Amino acid sequence: MSKQKIAIPLSRSDVISVSSGVTAASVSYIIQLRASQHLLKTFRIHAGLPFICSILGSCTISLAYLQSSGTMLAVSNLIKKTYFGEEDLLIFSKQTAMASCIINLIFIKYFLKQHLLVILPSHIIFPGSFAQKFVPLNSNHVSKNSKIRIQQLGTIHGCHHCGKKVQHYIADHIPCTKFVPEITKNNNVFQMLFTYLFQRKLSFEGKYKQVVYPQCIKCCEYQGGFVAGRTFLQAAYNVKGIILPKFKFNSHFIYMFPIYFFVDRLLI
């Protein structure tokens, strides 16, 4: 038996209306993601929090994608009806929405090589939104080999707080060396719990260990001024320590929204 080919009809009105819808949806998507970042910052939610980070990143991106898809439908149908007088409007199914969301997340993760935390705000004293790999330390001294490794990680991933790529990176100690004596006292049950939950990449094996991430000079200078005169808990709960990195996958939606349209045609 010969396989039947699936036809994907595209008329002139489809091309014009969907193109206009994609443009509106891309703008809507950027606005929604930026608004989500400000909302997360207000509630002191950032990429340094354990357990919920990836879930929050995935949900935030997916919701913005679905809402922007609704914008694309509304604009596309408005143009089809107003300028072409067509009543055959675009309506996407739930299956299309779910399939497109999954394709979108896979596209970001494996094709753009961006993990799903990059949409979350960064806290200046915690591992940032772009923190993927670190260099472990047995002391607060950074060896020559560790410095070389930091430059390599920075070249690949950028500053772990803002994602910016620069020529030279500073080894950012996590936790800050200033806070290590305060944290290792272990005389406060709440502080021990807080440290255990939020410093997820560190351990309490004998002497307290630190790790270093690549950091740009701008974030380093801001961090230095921020921690001055503050205790660990004061710094951790201060909303001024949360920065909003620029997400780097805005333009891919120009390609992803047409995929949304084609997925719907294939699922008919």
C-alpha positions as CSV (number, residue, x, y, z in Angstrom):
1,M,0.0,0.0,0.0
2,S,1.3,3.4,-0.9
3,K,1.4,6.0,1.9
4,Q,-1.0,8.9,1.5
5,K,0.7,12.3,1.6
6,I,-0.7,14.9,3.9
7,A,-1.6,18.1,2.1
8,I,-0.9,21.4,3.7
9,P,-2.8,24.0,1.7
10,L,-1.6,27.5,2.0
11,S,-3.4,30.3,0.2
12,R,-2.3,33.9,-0.3
13,S,-4.5,35.1,2.5
14,D,-3.0,32.4,4.8
15,V,0.5,33.5,4.1
16,I,-0.2,37.2,4.7
17,S,-2.5,36.8,7.7
18,V,-0.2,34.3,9.5
19,S,2.9,36.5,8.8
20,S,1.2,39.4,10.4
21,G,0.0,37.3,13.2
22,V,3.6,36.0,13.8
23,T,4.9,39.5,14.0
24,A,2.3,40.5,16.6
25,A,2.8,37.3,18.5
26,S,6.6,37.8,18.7
27,V,6.2,41.3,20.2
28,S,3.6,39.9,22.6
29,Y,5.9,37.1,23.6
30,I,8.8,39.4,24.5
31,I,6.5,41.7,26.5
32,Q,5.0,38.8,28.4
33,L,8.3,37.3,29.3
34,R,9.7,40.6,30.5
35,A,6.5,41.1,32.6
36,S,6.9,37.6,34.0
37,Q,10.5,38.4,35.0
38,H,9.3,41.5,36.9
39,L,6.5,39.5,38.6
40,L,8.9,36.8,39.7
41,K,11.3,39.4,41.0
42,T,8.5,41.0,43.1
43,F,7.9,37.6,44.8
44,R,11.7,37.1,45.2
45,I,11.7,34.1,42.9
46,H,15.0,33.5,41.1
47,A,17.2,30.9,39.5
48,G,19.0,30.2,42.7
49,L,16.0,28.4,44.3
50,P,16.2,24.6,44.1
51,F,13.7,22.1,43.0
52,I,11.2,24.5,41.4
53,C,13.6,26.3,39.0
54,S,13.2,24.1,35.9
55,I,9.4,23.8,36.5
56,L,9.0,27.6,36.8
57,G,11.1,28.2,33.7
58,S,9.2,25.7,31.6
59,C,5.8,26.9,32.8
60,T,6.7,30.6,32.2
61,I,7.9,30.0,28.7
62,S,5.0,27.7,27.8
63,L,2.3,30.2,29.1
64,A,3.9,33.0,27.2
65,Y,4.0,30.9,24.1
66,L,0.4,29.9,24.4
67,Q,-0.8,33.4,25.1
68,S,1.3,34.7,22.2
69,S,-0.2,32.0,20.0
70,G,-3.7,33.4,20.9
71,T,-2.5,36.8,19.8
72,M,-1.3,35.3,16.5
73,L,-4.7,33.7,15.9
74,A,-6.6,36.9,16.8
75,V,-4.5,39.0,14.4
76,S,-4.5,36.5,11.6
77,N,-8.2,36.0,11.7
78,L,-8.9,39.7,11.9
79,I,-6.8,40.3,8.7
80,K,-8.5,37.3,6.9
81,K,-11.9,38.6,7.8
82,T,-11.3,42.3,7.3
83,Y,-9.1,42.4,4.2
84,F,-10.0,39.2,2.4
85,G,-13.6,38.8,3.5
86,E,-13.0,35.1,4.4
87,E,-15.0,33.3,7.0
88,D,-12.7,30.3,7.1
89,L,-10.9,31.4,10.2
90,L,-7.9,29.7,11.9
91,I,-8.8,27.6,14.9
92,F,-6.1,25.5,16.6
93,S,-6.9,22.4,18.7
94,K,-5.7,21.5,22.2
95,Q,-3.6,18.8,20.7
96,T,-1.8,21.4,18.5
97,A,-1.2,23.6,21.5
98,M,0.3,20.8,23.6
99,A,2.4,19.5,20.7
100,S,3.7,22.9,19.8
101,C,4.6,23.7,23.5
102,I,6.7,20.5,23.7
103,I,8.4,21.2,20.3
104,N,9.1,24.7,21.5
105,L,10.8,23.6,24.8
106,I,12.8,21.0,22.9
107,F,13.9,23.6,20.4
108,I,15.1,25.9,23.1
109,K,16.9,23.1,25.1
110,Y,18.6,21.2,22.3
111,F,18.8,23.5,19.3
112,L,19.4,26.8,20.9
113,K,21.4,25.1,23.7
114,Q,19.7,27.2,26.4
115,H,18.5,25.6,29.6
116,L,15.1,26.7,30.8
117,L,16.3,28.8,33.7
118,V,17.4,31.7,31.5
119,I,14.0,33.3,31.7
120,L,14.2,33.5,35.5
121,P,15.8,36.4,37.4
122,S,19.3,36.0,38.9
123,H,20.2,36.7,42.5
124,I,23.6,38.2,42.7
125,I,24.8,36.0,45.6
126,F,23.4,32.7,44.2
127,P,24.1,30.7,41.1
128,G,22.6,32.7,38.3
129,S,20.2,32.0,35.5
130,F,23.1,31.0,33.1
131,A,24.9,28.9,35.7
132,Q,25.4,25.5,34.1
133,K,28.9,24.3,35.1
134,F,31.2,25.4,37.9
135,V,34.7,24.7,39.2
136,P,34.9,23.3,42.7
137,L,37.4,24.7,45.3
138,N,39.0,23.2,48.4
139,S,39.9,26.7,49.6
140,N,39.0,30.2,48.6
141,H,42.2,30.4,46.5
142,V,41.6,30.0,42.8
143,S,44.4,28.1,41.1
144,K,45.8,28.9,37.7
145,N,44.1,25.8,36.2
146,S,40.8,26.9,37.7
147,K,41.1,30.3,36.2
148,I,41.7,28.8,32.8
149,R,38.7,26.6,33.2
150,I,36.6,29.6,34.2
151,Q,37.6,31.4,31.0
152,Q,36.5,28.4,29.0
153,L,33.2,28.1,30.7
154,G,32.6,31.9,30.3
155,T,33.3,31.6,26.6
156,I,30.7,28.9,26.2
157,H,28.0,30.0,28.7
158,G,28.7,33.7,29.4
159,C,28.4,35.4,32.8
160,H,26.4,33.1,35.1
161,H,24.3,36.0,36.3
162,C,23.5,38.1,33.2
163,G,24.6,35.8,30.3
164,K,26.7,38.5,28.8
165,K,29.8,37.3,26.9
166,V,33.0,39.3,27.5
167,Q,36.7,38.9,26.9
168,H,37.7,38.3,30.5
169,Y,35.8,36.6,33.3
170,I,36.2,36.8,37.0
171,A,35.9,33.7,39.2
172,D,32.8,34.3,41.3
173,H,32.9,32.5,44.6
174,I,29.5,30.9,45.6
175,P,28.8,31.4,48.4
176,C,30.7,34.7,48.7
177,T,33.8,34.4,50.8
178,K,32.5,37.0,53.2
179,F,29.5,34.8,54.1
180,V,31.4,31.5,54.7
181,P,32.2,32.1,58.4
182,E,28.6,33.2,59.0
183,I,27.1,30.1,57.3
184,T,29.5,27.6,58.9
185,K,28.7,28.6,62.4
186,N,25.6,26.4,62.2
187,N,24.1,28.1,65.3
188,N,20.8,28.9,63.7
189,V,18.4,26.1,62.7
190,F,16.6,28.4,60.2
191,Q,19.9,29.5,58.7
192,M,21.0,25.9,58.3
193,L,17.8,25.0,56.6
194,F,18.0,28.0,54.4
195,T,21.5,27.2,53.4
196,Y,20.7,23.5,52.7
197,L,17.7,24.4,50.5
198,F,19.2,27.2,48.5
199,Q,22.9,26.4,48.2
200,R,22.0,23.2,46.3
201,K,25.4,22.8,44.6
202,L,27.5,22.9,47.7
203,S,28.1,20.4,50.5
204,F,29.0,20.3,54.2
205,E,31.7,17.7,54.0
206,G,34.1,18.7,56.7
207,K,35.3,22.2,55.8
208,Y,32.7,24.2,53.9
209,K,33.3,24.1,50.2
210,Q,33.0,26.8,47.6
211,V,32.6,26.7,43.9
212,V,33.3,29.4,41.3
213,Y,31.4,30.4,38.2
214,P,32.4,32.8,35.4
215,Q,31.2,36.4,36.0
216,C,31.5,39.6,34.1
217,I,33.1,42.7,35.6
218,K,29.8,44.6,35.8
219,C,28.0,41.9,37.8
220,C,31.1,41.5,40.0
221,E,31.2,45.2,40.9
222,Y,27.5,45.2,41.6
223,Q,27.8,42.2,43.8
224,G,30.7,43.8,45.8
225,G,28.6,46.9,46.5
226,F,25.5,44.8,47.4
227,V,27.0,42.5,50.0
228,A,28.9,45.3,51.8
229,G,27.3,45.9,55.2
230,R,24.8,43.0,54.8
231,T,24.6,39.6,56.5
232,F,24.0,36.5,54.5
233,L,20.2,36.4,55.3
234,Q,19.8,40.1,54.8
235,A,21.5,39.8,51.3
236,A,19.5,36.7,50.4
237,Y,16.1,38.3,51.1
238,N,16.9,41.7,49.7
239,V,15.1,42.2,46.4
240,K,17.8,44.6,45.2
241,G,20.1,41.6,44.8
242,I,17.8,40.2,42.0
243,I,18.7,41.2,38.5
244,L,16.8,40.6,35.2
245,P,19.0,39.0,32.6
246,K,18.2,39.4,28.9
247,F,16.8,36.3,27.4
248,K,18.5,35.2,24.2
249,F,15.9,33.3,22.3
250,N,13.4,36.0,21.3
251,S,13.9,35.7,17.5
252,H,13.4,31.9,17.4
253,F,9.7,32.5,17.7
254,I,9.7,33.9,14.2
255,Y,10.3,30.3,13.1
256,M,8.3,28.6,15.8
257,F,4.9,30.2,15.2
258,P,4.7,29.0,11.6
259,I,5.6,25.5,13.0
260,Y,2.6,25.9,15.2
261,F,0.5,26.5,12.1
262,F,1.9,23.5,10.3
263,V,1.5,21.2,13.3
264,D,-2.2,22.0,13.3
265,R,-2.5,21.2,9.6
266,L,-0.7,17.9,10.2
267,L,-3.0,17.0,13.1
268,I,-6.2,17.6,11.2
